[in-house]
Amino acid sequence: MSNKLQAREDNFFRKTLTDVGAGHSCTVTEVSSLQAAQRLAELGLTENVAITVLRVAPFGDPMEISLRGYRLCLRKETADKIFVTDKEYDKPPAIGKKPL
């Protein structure tokens, strides 16, 4: 299996910031683009930072997020490069309860 195909399969199951709906919180796990990572790091958006999605415009572009006590608007193109984990949905189901 080629490295490109493996990377594509790994990313298929990963959640990006565009997958998070308004009003939900998540934690940044990775920024896939080096150029975007540098710019976002300057704005305070780094790995393990908690984010809350405040509003999403029609068609998903742009979206307003809250992090480190301030608000930031991101284009969909940039938000697609930010991988996140949503603690609410990523935790295993409790014993005796059916997963959603």
Summary of the structure (lengths in Angstrom):
residues: 100
radius of gyration: 14.7
end to end distance: 32.6
largest distance: 45.4
contacts: 244
relative contact order: 0.23
helix: 33%
strand: 30%
